[in-house]
Amino acid sequence: MSTVSAVERTQVVIHRPVNGSEPVRVGTVLSRAEGKLNRYLVRWGDGEEEVITAGNRVVVVARDSLRHLYLVDPAALAAQFAADPKAIVLRLLRESLSPLTAGGARSQLEAYGLPAQAVADAWSAAQRGFAAIPNVAASGKGSGRTYKWVDMARPAATAKGDHPGGHSAPATAAGVAPSDIEGAAPAAEVAPPDAEEAAPASAAELAPPDTDEAAPAPAAEVATPDAEAATVAPPAVVAPAAEVAPRALSGSLAEVLAEAIGVENADVSDLVRHPLRTGARMSGLSKAVIASLLASPHHRPISVLLLALPKHDDMIDGADLPPADEAVVESLLAGASAEISAQREPDPACRTAAAWLIRRVSARVAVPGLGSLVQVAGFVADGRQPDAAALEAAAGALARLLPQVPPEGRASVDLQGVAAVVACLPWTVKGPRAAVVAAAGRLAPEQVTARMWWAGASLRDLVACAAGPLGAVTSQAAVAEQVLAPLVGRELSTVATRTGLAFLLGLPREFAAQLPADSVAEALRRVAADEPVARGWVQALSGQTRITALEGELARARAEAAAALDTAMAAEAKERELAERYGRLEETVRAQHAHAVKLRASQERQVRIDVVRALAALAAEVEELAVNGSDARVLVERVRGLVAAQDLEAVGAVGERAAFDRQTHEALLDPPEAGSPVDVVRPGYWWRTSGESILVAKALVVATGGV
């Protein structure tokens, strides 16, 4: 097993289960493996001890920190926030290793599962009271304004040497302690036991022994940035001591280092574990001494220590030295990360050393240790004058590393820290900032809509960068809606020139899709007010002459429509009138038809009655005559008289001879030829009524001599 070193007991390890059915496991960090920042000896709550590797689901956090509470009991954190949101905001500032912007603070609280609107309200309320809290230091302006918790020191109570290690005991200012602030919880202690030694050496300690070299400035004064500077610049370099002739350095590595940097009994492992402090101590080395160190038999480990030298050196920064081993660089970055975590107040000398360390390891090797790189680069970015070259080198390394993160490790990547590293870099098509955002967009698309990724970006910057790898991010719907739309809308609302309008109309598709049509029309009218050319466009697009003609046609069409409407209404009225007349006529016809039917039925009945009555009279007469024995001639005469009364006229008489007439005669046997003599067997009858003659019965005849 690897050798382990003691660490502070305020760190805990949290093992998050794969699913929600298992409990969260919490343990105390006992020690950390030498040179391995992510390997720890842990004692779990049940007493079991185990060496673990921090990663996706195994997280090392400060005990009683907000993150600790969120991972173990998010409901309790939510309850504390609901009870006293201001205290949670102040606690976040106190626990943060670097200054926070308002957006960054809100994003961190939202990442802990707190409601966005409640977080925004709590931040606004707390921000109004920052001026009354001496521990809250603010710097910058506008959206770039940052806030940091400062543990102010009391006047020294003891002389140097009274406190272990020869340092004054740290204290807060004028009786103001973190616990005195309403709702504030004690700050998480993250410094290792030897944190008091992490302060850079004094000027006397930096000077090599037995030389006439000038002593370098104290660590607190090394490369201190101008507080008022607003532009990004490379770190200030400590002026080298006066050159002396190189001398041979011999002995063990510890002896060589002790002689070079003036530290008795130099602990090489301690120097490696604290590369930033070591680099600051070596800031006063002259080129001659550096040359002697690199000429010694121990040049390879010394070249590793010199990677954090906070100034340029031709031998260190040239191409003559072989590249450092990846494992060595990982250990070096891990040590630098631990140093940064242990600092209560950022040390400018260590920040300068961190910048040079980032420059060198990012440019010369495939940087391992993504988490450590992000923390060290974030430490550099937090300075008032960040080292642009160092941050560009770090961003280039991040752009290479982020695409290599496996799916199971993506949740452990500190993307907020990555965003802070690149936030002050310029936007260029092939620049590292665009490459990092593009890589982050592929790694976690849902997170790149946060404002911190796009800080300082103008519409023209993003349009230019969208032609490169960043186009894969700007084409995402969420980024277009939350990032591009506000930029496009702001640009459109202020455009006042034809060239500015032409730029907006020529935007790539995902940008142009965010141009509201009514806002474009309004912008065109605004430009046309002062631009004759644009005014002609507006008139042509609006078609004023055509509009006037169309208005005339519309008026005529309306008049014609009104006339047609009147005609239609008149026709409708006429139709109603005709329908009413038709209805009346139909009723009349129905009534007349019914009357006619009734009348015809009555007439037919009367006819039947008359016929029956005549038949009855005839039957009665015949019966009477037959009973009385009347002569046949009398009977015939009487019958003919009765039928004559009904307008019946006999066709022939029985026994009468006549010429055969097919119209009035019917042959009893074979019909003879017309005009042939026939004898009437039974007479026929004509009905003479109303000037009309109807043959109702033909006379039955036989040919003369045929019977």
Number of C-alpha atoms within 10 A of each C-alpha: 5 11 10 16 13 15 19 19 17 17 24 22 24 21 22 18 13 9 7 8 7 9 11 14 15 22 21 22 25 21 20 22 20 17 22 18 21 18 18 25 22 22 19 18 11 9 10 9 15 14 17 17 17 17 18 15 16 18 18 22 20 20 19 17 20 20 21 21 18 18 18 18 12 17 14 12 21 18 12 14 19 15 12 14 21 23 18 25 22 25 21 24 21 24 20 17 21 23 21 22 20 18 17 19 21 24 19 16 22 16 13 17 13 21 13 14 11 16 23 18 14 20 21 13 14 17 16 9 11 15 12 8 13 15 22 18 15 16 15 15 8 9 11 16 14 20 21 21 25 17 20 18 16 15 13 12 12 12 11 13 10 12 13 10 11 13 16 19 17 16 16 15 15 11 11 17 17 22 11 11 13 11 18 19 19 15 19 18 18 21 21 19 12 11 15 18 14 19 17 22 21 16 16 16 19 25 27 24 15 9 12 12 17 18 20 23 19 18 23 16 13 23 21 20 18 9 11 10 11 11 10 16 14 16 27 17 18 24 17 18 20 15 15 13 11 15 12 12 20 16 12 12 20 18 18 21 25 18 20 21 23 21 20 12 11 17 15 17 11 12 18 22 22 24 29 36 29 24 27 29 29 29 28 28 26 23 19 16 21 21 19 19 25 20 17 18 15 18 18 17 15 20 20 21 21 28 25 29 32 29 25 12 14 10 14 19 16 10 10 9 13 10 17 18 13 15 14 15 22 21 22 28 32 26 25 28 25 20 22 25 21 20 18 16 13 16 22 23 29 34 29 33 32 32 31 28 28 27 23 22 27 23 16 13 14 16 22 19 19 19 20 21 27 26 25 27 30 24 27 28 26 20 21 20 22 27 27 22 18 26 27 23 20 29 28 19 24 27 20 17 17 21 14 13 15 10 9 10 12 16 15 15 19 13 21 18 21 26 25 22 29 29 20 22 24 16 22 16 20 14 16 24 29 29 23 27 27 24 24 24 20 15 21 13 16 13 15 26 20 17 15 19 24 20 16 15 15 14 19 16 15 22 19 16 21 22 13 17 17 23 19 15 22 24 16 16 12 16 20 20 16 13 20 26 20 14 19 22 15 12 17 21 14 12 19 19 16 17 11 15 19 11 11 19 15 11 17 15 10 20 23 15 15 17 17 14 10 9 13 18 12 14 19 22 18 19 22 20 12 13 16 11 12 19 17 12 15 18 14 12 9 11 12 12 11 11 12 11 12 12 12 12 12 13 12 12 12 12 12 12 12 12 12 12 12 12 12 12 12 12 12 12 12 12 12 12 12 12 12 12 12 12 12 12 12 12 12 12 12 12 12 12 12 12 12 12 12 12 12 12 12 12 12 12 12 12 12 12 12 13 13 12 12 16 14 12 14 18 13 12 16 17 13 13 16 13 9 9 10 12 11 11 9 11 18 13 11 16 17 16 15 17 17 15 11 15 16 21 20 18 19 22 16 15 13 13 17 18 16 23 19 14 9 18 24 21 20 13 12 9 16 19 12 11 11 13 18 25 24 26 18 19 20 23 20 18 19 15 11 7 6 8 13 11 15 12 16 21 23 21 29 23 22 15 8 8 7
